[in-house]
Amino acid sequence: MRKPLLTIIALLTVVSLFAQDKTPYIEKAAQLQKEIWGNSATEFKATTVPADMSKEGAVVLARSFSLQRTTGNKLKLLGLASTVKNVKLTTFHERVKINDKSALEAYSTLEYQKKLDKTVSLLITKFKEVNDTYVGAKIIKPDGKEVVVNSSEEVLLKNETKNQKGKLAISDLQIGDILDYYVSTMAISEKGLENGFTDNDNLILLADEYPVLYYSLDFQFNKKLIVKYIYANGAPHFTESTNSAGDMLLSLKIHNMAKYHGQVWTSPYRQYPYIEIGSGFYTVGAGQSVFDRETNTKQSRFESNKTAFENYYFSESPGFDFAERKTKDFFKSSKALKAAPLDSVLKVLYNQWKFNVFCNYDGKELEDVGNMNYRSVKSMNAASDMCMVLTDMKIDHYVLLVASRNGNSLDNAYNIEDMSAMIQINNGAQPMYMCFDDVFTLFNEIPARFQGEKALALKPKRRNSQSFNFTDVGEITLPVTAANKNQVEEQLQVSLVPGNVQKLKVMRTVKQGGEMRRDDQHSLVPVMDVDAGYKNLANGDELEKRLSKSHETKKMAADFNFAFNKEKAEMKKNFTAEIKSQFDQEPEQVENFKIENAALDNSSPVLQYSSSFVLTGLVKKAGNNYIIDAGKLVGSFYKLEEKDRKRAVDVYMPCARSFNYTINIAIPPGFIPKGMEEMTRRKENKTGSFTSTAVVNGNTLTITVKRVYANNFEKVANWPMLTELVDMASDFNTQKILFEKKG
């Protein structure tokens, strides 16, 4: 089932029934179905679509999203632990007209977590945590006949006592039908009192790829709860009221909600209105981020999150200064450390931090060694530790709070989790940066999702051994890495395979810098090489010695060595997958694959790897001649769909970037290449450029392609210029070279 970007729920009156442990599941399901389909708004009776929407793939006639949360009075106590019972009922209800095959496929199944029980028993006390999900679906045929989907058609994808996942097939759904379905979840939880704003999935994007004629939001929170919400990007506001019990009621009704196109290079939470809402019941304290509707302003939200960061993360826990101590050991003497250039000291410090974080293991890594390159760190913790170290080393710096350009903006940060932290080293006109992301992030490298973003700079000052004061320096804008730093360079030596000239033998060397190297670093560089590389950079201990320092891993050296070697032995599989992704076909005879530079340090930041392989289907025989799909040797370029040519929102590119390809094709003896002029083209404007050439040098046909996207962000007014470059590149993919037989 399609998962809408809008999360919607319907406010019901059956919470007391659902909270009863002994009521059978089937009875609860029947009561819920009666309540939803019997008491829906009149808009859920609609059967016709406006004439001007007849060509839409689907039209949502009505959609609702409600949440009701109550917090009980009864406490459970066990030693120092105390809990309070929470009951939360959420319901998503939608009525949609199916107009085309794509929508039919999207709505033809419904998958859900049917049951999940994480209840914990401690001595004589039980702390309940259960979630039960109920679904219903009916089809309204064009003649008005209603067909309720039989729940017996449900298939349990997972069927354990405390964990059931279901899938319901909407088997009789056809184009022209209306589907009316709901998903309702009852959650009962007896968690600790420090329960924050954790109502998952309550970020509501007020736009959809299909037209939505009616859309309602309803929330009810009992008076013991503190409610927190934001309106972003011009979102309409709730109507607020209070019932006789003192519960907060929030309601919003929208007609003809805005439609968006699922276009390439967008950032929905920067470009469309949305509401984010949650509730909690704890008392304000250190590290907590709380405000109610009276103080629910952008400034109060941000101050609350900033205060939470300052109060919660800055504590000198044991080992926080590990990288500092190892950096001093690296330089062997205080004199050598003081004499070293600042950037050299900082790079060593950063590499020591990375080695300590990513190359010390607890044994759980063996469960999925292939995932080790994808590990990340919590930037708030890392930045606070590094701030305390830099303060002790008397190195001038700021702590920066920033939000990803792919999510909530800094102004609309809902929780502290919406922000990341990094360090700016104040070094005159050329500040340096420490960002805490993953194992492949380099010193003085800012991840692309933060480039060009506003960041709040905080100046630290030690108050005592356990706390800091911070002065707001103000907002800064993080620099954007230039296109020539986020670069891909490929060299291909291509020849027809003797004895089977309809296949191409390719020897390929790839160099990738900046953001463009990261995907292939994660998938191609063996974890053994990552471990060994950072050990060398940090002058660190051997793997066996590191493992011996922990009780959990001291006997696991052989296991780690076996797992690391096994993962490295699978390099061919990873290289084959990368080649297939680039050329859109399964390669043959993948050989000579190797990583020539893993790019683990900013003194050598370009990933380089090479391989040889055979491609099929790119050569066609035409009489005595051969036609080569030469344009496909650069890989597949993005092709715009017709719906993407008109655009109403700005363009969020992954990053500014450039691509350079040099393809040398050996000309078979007795043949003459034709069609080079069709491969020579040039287009340049302020959004970037595309240039290609094809020339003959002796017995080699050399094709060069250079493609540049100059910026990581473009205003929508520049979209036509950007489409010119995209079109020229995708058209190049179709270009062919003829090898004509002489005489």
N, C-alpha and C positions, 0 to 999 in steps of 0.2 A: 504494500500500500504506500502510495505517495505520502511523504512526511512534509506537510506544509511548513513554511518558515514561520507561520503564525501558530502559536500554541493557544488553543481556545478551550474554555470550560463552561458548563451550565450549572447554575446554583440550584441545589436540590434540598429536599426536606427529609431525606431518609438516612441521615447520619446516625441517628440513634439505633436504627435497625442494623446498619452495617457494622457498628461497633460491637455488636453482641457476638461473642465467640461461638455460641452454640447454634446460631442460625445457619442452616445449610447454604452452601454456595449457590445451589440452583434456585433456592427461594430468594436470596438476595438479588440474583440476576433477573428473575422475573419481576420483582418489585421495582428494580431500577428501570427495566425496559418500559414498564407501565408508566413510570414517572416521566421519563424522557419523551416518549412518543405521545403520551397523553396530555402533557402540559407544556409543550413547546410553543414558542411565539408563532403568531399567524404566518410569519414569513416562511416557516418550515412546512407550510401547506402549498407553497407555490409550485406550479408545474410548467410555466411558460417562461421563455427567454426573450428579452427584447430583440427586435428584428435586427438591430445593428450589431448584435453579438452572435449572430447565427454562424459565423465563420470561425468563432473561437474554438479551440480544441476542447475546452470545457468551460462551464460557467457555474460558479458557486452561487446557488440561489439563496442559501442561508448558512451561516456558520456561527457557532457559539463556543465560548470558553468560560467555565466558571470554576471557582475554587472556594471551598469553605474549610476553614481551619479553626479548630477549637483546642484549647489547652485546659486540662483539668486541674483540680485543686489538690488531689491526693498525691502525696510524695511517697516514694519508696526509698528507704534508707538502708545502706549496707556499709558499715564502717564509715568511711569518708565520702562514699558515693551517694548521690541523691538524684532522683529522676522525677520527671513529671510526665503524665500521659498526654500525648498529642494525637489528635485524629484529624486527618486531612482527606477530603473527598474532592477529586478533580474530574471533570467530564468535558470531553471534546466531542462536539456534535456537528455534523456537516451534511448538507443536502446539495448534491452536485449533478448537473446535467452533463452527460458524456456525449461529445460531438465528434471525436475522431479516434483513430486507432491508438495513438500515443497515450491519450488520456485513458482509454479503455485498459491498456496494459498497466498503467500506473495505479489504477484503482481496482484491479482485478483480484488482489489479495490483501489481507490485513494481518500483519504480524505484531505480536505483543508479548509482554512478560505476564503470563497468566497468574502465577503465584511465586512469591519470594518470601521466605521466612528466615530471618537472621536473629531470631530470638536467642538470648543468652541466659543460662541459668547459673547463678552463683550461690552456692550453699542452698539456703531455703528460699531464696528470692529469684524470681524470674523477671528479666527485663525484655519486654516484648518489642519486636520490630518485624512487622509483617506488611506485605503489600499484596492485594488481590485486585486483579483487573477483570473487568466485565465488558464484553463487546456485543454489539447488535448491528444488524444490517438488513435493510429491505430494499427491494428494487421496485420502482414504479414504472410500469410499461407505458408506452405512448397512448394506449387505450384506457389508462387509468387503473389497470389492475395492479394490486400490490402483492409482491411475493417476498415473504420473510425468509431470509437465508437461514437454513437449518443449521443450528450450532453443532449438530452431529457431524458436519463436514469439517469440523476443526481437526487439524493434525497437530499433535504435540511434537514440536521440534526437539524439546528437551523435557523429559518426564522423570524427575526425581521427586522424592518426598517433599522437599522444601524448595524446589526450584523447577518450575514448569514454564516453558515457552511455547506459545501457541501460534498457529497460522490458520486463518480462515479463508477459504477460497470463495470468491463471489462468482460462482460458476455460471450463472445464467445472465450475467451482465452483458449487455450489447450496446453498440452505438445507437444513440437515440433514447436510451433509458435514463432515468434519474436514480441515483443511488443515495439513500439516506442511511447514515451509519453513525455510530458513536463508540467511543472508548472511554471507560470510566475506571478510575483507580481509587481504591480506599487504602490509605496508609495509616497504620497505627504504630506509634513509636513511643518508647519509654527511654529516651536518651538522657544524657547528662544535662544539667541545668544550663551549661554554657552552650546553648543552642542558638546559632546565628541565623543570618538571613540565607537559608539554604533551601528555599522552595525551588527546586530544580525546574528548568524549562519555562520559567516565567519571564522570558525576554520575548516580547511580542512585537514582531515586525509588522507594521501597518501598511503592507503592500504585498501583492501576490502575483504570480505569473499568470493566473487566470483571473478574470473579473469576479469580484465578490459583491453581490447586490446588497446583502445585509450581513452585519457582523456585530455580535454583542459580546461584551466582556462583563462579568459580574464576579465580585470578590466579597467574601464575608470573613471577618477576623474577630474573634471574641475579644473582650476588653482587656484581657491579660496580655495580649500581644502588642508589640511595637511594630508598626508597619513602615516600610521603607520603599519608596518608588521614585522613578525619574521619568521625565518626559524628554525625549531627545528628537532633534531635527524637526521641530515644529509639530510634534504629535499632539492630538487633541487631549483634553484633560477629562479625568473622571468626574462624574457627579458624585459628591460625597454626602453621606447621611449616617445617622446612628439609629439603631432600632431600640425598642423598649428595654432590651437586656444590656444595652451599652455596647453592642457589637458595631464595629465599623463596617459600613457598606460602601462599596465603590462600584460604579456602573458606567458603562460607555456603550453607546449605540452608534454605529456607522452605517451609512447607506452609500452604495457605489464607491467602495474603497479603491484607492489608487492601484493601478496595475503596473507592474514592472516587467521588463524583459530580462530573462536570464542571460544577459550578455557577458561577453568576455571582458576581463579586466575591470571589475567593479568591486566596491567595498560597501556592501549593503548597509552596515551600521554607521557609515558616514554619509550615506546618500538618501536614505529613506527614513521616514518617521518611525519611531518605536517607543515602547514603554517597557521598563523593567521594574518588577515588583517582587517583594518578598517580605517575610515577617520573622520576628524573633522574640524571645521572652526573657533574655538575660538582663542583668543590671550593667550599666556602663562601667567599664574598668579598663585597666591597661591593656592595650592591644585590641580593643574592641571598637567597632565602627558603627555608632548608633545615632539615629536622629529620627524625629517623628515628623508628622505633616506640617507642624508649625515651623520647623527649621529645615524643611526639605528644599533647600536651594542649592544651586551649583556650588557656591562658595562653602556652604556648610558641609556638603558632601565631601568636597575636596579637602577641607581642613580636617574633617573627621578621619579620612583615609590617611592623610599625611601624619596626623597625630598617632594613629595606630602604628604606622611604620616606625616612627621615632621611638615610641614607647615599647614596642613589642620586640623589635629585632636587634636592638643594641644591648647585648649582654655578653660579657667576656666568658663564654663557656670554654671548658678545657679544650685545647687544641686549635682555638681560633687563629693563633699566630704561627701555625705550623709552617706556612709558606715563608713567613718572615725569617724564622730560624734557619730554614733550609737555604734561603737566599744568602744569608750571612755565611753559612758554611760553603756555599758555592764559590764565593769570592775569597775564601780562606783567611782573610784578615780585614779588620776594620779599615785599614789604610787603603787597601785595594777597593773595597766597597765605596769609600768616599771619593776615590779618584775616578771611578767608572762613570761614563756618561749616564744621565738620567734615564734615557730611553733603554739603555742596556740593562740597568738595574730593574726597571719596571718589567721588561720582557722576561728576565729571569724569574722575577717574583710571580708573574702571571703563569709562566710555564710550571713553576713549582706548585702553584695552586691547582692547575689542571692535572698534574701528575698525581697529586694527593687525592683529588676528588674522583678522577676517572680510572685510576690505575691501582686503587686499593679495593679489594673485593670482599664480599661477605658470603660468597658461596651460591647465592641465589642466581647469579649471572649464568650459571651452568644450565639453568632451566631453558634459556633461550639465548645462546651465544650470538646468534645472528642478529639479535636486536641490540647488542651492546653499543654499536656505533650510533644508535638513535637515542641514547640516554641524554637527558637534559638535567639542568640544575634549577633550583629555585633562586631566582636572581635576587630576591629581597635578602635572603640569608647570606648569599655570597657577597653581595655588595656591602652589607653591614660589616661582615668580617673583614673585608678588604679595607673599608673605611677606617676601622679601628687600627689595622696594621699600618696604613699610610699615615694616620695621625701619629702613631708612635714613632714612625720613621721620619716625621717632620717633612712630609712631602705634601705640598699644597694641592688640594683637590676639592671637587664638589661631588656630592651624591646627586644623581639625576633620577627623577621619577618620570617615566614616559609610558605612553600607551601605544600598542601596535596599530598601525594604519589599517589593519584588516579587521579591527574590532572597535569597541567603544573608544571614543576620543578621550583625551585627558580630562576635558571639561565634563564629560558624561561618565566618568569612572563610577561604577556602582559600588563595588567592593575593592579592597586593596588588591585582590587577585586580578583586577582589570588593568593593573599597572605593573610595570617591570622597573627594576632599578639597575643602574650602571654607574660607573665612575668616570668623571672627567678630570684628568690631570692638567692643572693649570700651568701651561708652558709657554707663556707669551702669546704670540699670534698663532701658534700651532699647537692647540691643546691635543692631548692624547687620551685614548679611551680604553677602558676595560669593560667589556660586556660579558655577561655570564649566561651562556646559552647552552651549547653542547660541546662535545669533545673536539670538534673541528673549528670552532670559533677562535680566531687569532687575536693576539694583542694588537690594539689600535684598529680593530675592525668592528664596525657597527652593523648588526644584522639588517637586512634590507627592509624588514617590516617596521623599523624605527627611523629609517632615514627620511629626513625632511619633516619629521614630527616635532611638535613643541615638547619641551621637557622643562620641568621645574627644577631649578638648581638649588640645592641646600648646602650651606657652608657649615661643616661640623666643628664643634669645639668640645673637648673633653670636659665634663663636669666633675666626674670622679671615675673610679675604676670600673664602675658598672653602668654609667649613663653618660649621655651626650646632650648638649644643647645644639640646636640648628638655627641658623639664620637664613631666611628666604632671600636668595640673591635675585630671584626673578625668573622669568621664562627665557629660555634660549631655543634656537632652532637647530636641530642636529643636522650635520652636513650630509649631502647626498653623494654617494660614490659615482664617479664619472663612468660613462659607458665603456671607455677603453680599459677600465679596471675590472669590470664585470665582463670578461671577454672569453669567447670560445674560439680556438684556432684548430682547424683540422687539416691534416695533410693525408691525401689518399693516393696511393699508387695502384692503378687499376689495369688489368690486362684480361683479355679473353682466355678462357681455360683451354689449353691445347687438347684436341680430341673431343671437346664439347664446348664449342665457341658460343653457345647460348647461355653460358654461365660466366660470371665475372669473378676473378680472383682479386681481392682487395687487401692491401697492407695499409693500415690506418694508424696514424699517430694523433692523439688528442691532447691539447693543452687547455686548461680551464682556470680562470682566475676569478677572484671575488665571489659574489653570490652564485655565479654559474658553475662553480666546482662542487657545490655542497651536496647535491643529490647523488652524484657519482662517487663522491668520497664516502658517503654513508653506505652505498651498496657495493662498491668495488674494493675498498681498502680493507685487507684482512685485519681482524681485531688483534691478532698477534703482532702485526706490524705497527699498529697504533700503540700498543703497550710498549714495545721495544723502542719505538721512536721517542716517546715521552720519557722513558727511562734514560735514554741517552741525552736528551735536552736538559733534564733535571739532574744528571749525574746521580740517578736514583738507585735504589737497591734492586737486585735481581728479583724476579717473580717469586721464587721459592722463599726468599727471605721475607718478602712482604707478607706472604701467606702465613708464614710461621709465627708472625706477631699476634695473630688472632686465634683464640681457642676454636672458633668455628671452622677455620680454614687451614690450620696448621698441618693437617694430614691430607690436604686436597691438591697438593702440587701436581701429582701425576694426573689427576682428573682435569685440572685446568690446562696442562700441557697437551693432553689428548684432545680436549675440546677445541683448543686454539688451532692445533694442527689439522683437525678435521674440518673446521670452518675454512681454513686457508686452502684446503684441498678442493673446496667447492668453488674456487675462483672461476673456473670455466663456466659453471652454471650462471654465475653473476654476470660475467662478460657476455655470455650468449643473450641474456635478458636485456642488457644495455644495447647490444647491436640490434636486436629485434625491435626494441622501442624506437631506435633511431631510423631504421630503414623499413619498418612495418612489414617484416617478414622474418621467418625463422632462418638464421644463417646456417650454412654447412661448413664443416671442416674448420671449426674455430681453433686456432693454434697461436703459439707465440704471444700469448696474452701476458702482460706484466704491468705492474705499477712502477713507473720510473721515478716519480717523485710524489710522495703522499701529501705534501703541502701541510705539514704539521706546525710550521713555524713561519712567522712573517718575514724572516730573512730569505725564505724560499717558498713563496705563497701560491705558486701555480701548480695545480694538480696535473700530472702528465702520465698518460698510459698509452699502451699500444697493443695491437692484435692483428691477426690476419684471418681471413675467412672468405667464404664463397657465397655470392648472392645469385639467386635464380630469378628468371622472369623479367629481367631488365634488357634482354637482347632478343630481337626477333629477326628471323631470316626472311629476306625478301628477294627471291631469286638467288643471284650470286652475291647479294649485298646483305649488310647487317644494319639494323636500326637499334641504337642504344638509347634507352631512357636516361640520358645523362643528367637531366634536371633532378632526378630522384636520388642521385648520389650524394646530395647535400642533406638528405633526410627529408622528412615531410614538413612543409611549412603550413602554418595555420591558414585555413581558407574560411573567409567570412560567409556566413549564411545571409540570405536576403533580408531576414528579419533584423539582422545586426547593423544594417547600413544606416538606418535611422536611429539616432541616439539622443537621449534627453539628459543623460547624467555624465559627469566627468569621468576621466579614464585613469584608473589606478593600475599602472603597470607593475609587474613584479619588481623591476628595478630598471635603471638605465643600463643598456647592455649592447654588446657588439658581437658579431659572428664573422669569422673569416675562414673561407674554405679554399683550398688549392687542390684540384683534382687533376692528376697526371694520368692520362689514358694512353697506354702503348698502342700505336697504330699497327695493325697486323701487316706484315709484308705483302705488297701487291694491292693495297687498298688506299683510297684517298678519302679523307674526312670532308663531309659537306654539311652545311647548315650552321656554321659558326656565327654568321651574322645575326641569326635569330637569338643567339645566346648573349649578345652584346647589348647591354641596356644600362640606363642610368636614371635615377630619380632622386632628388634631394630637396628637402624643405626643412622647416625649423623643428619638425618632430623627429627627423632622422634621415636615413638615406638607404638606397639599394643600388649596388653597382655590380655588374657581372661582365666578364670578358671571356672569349674563347680564341686561342691562337695556337698555331702549329709551330713547334720547335723541333726540327729534325723529324724523328720518328715518334714524337710525343705530342698529343693534343692536350694543352693545358687550359683548364677552365678555372677561373677565379670568381669567387662570390664574396661580397662584403655587404653585410646588413647591419644597420645601426638604429637602435631606438634611443634617442638622445636624452630622454627624461624619464623619471619614474612616475611622473604625473602630467597629464595634459587636460586642459580645459575642454569641455565638450565642443567648443567652437573649433578646436583643432582636429576633431575627429575626421572630417573629410580628408585632410592631409595625411593622417595616419592610415586611413583606408587605402590611399594610393600606394603606400609602401607595402601594406599587407597584400594587396591585389597583385602587385608586381612580383612579390616573392612567391606567392602561390601559383601564379602563372608560370614562373620559371620552372617549377616542379614538372610542368607538362612538356618542357622542351626536349627535343631529341636530336641526336647526331647520326648522320648516315655515313657508314663506311662503305664506299662504292668501290667495286672491283675495277681495277685498271683494265683498259682495252675492252 
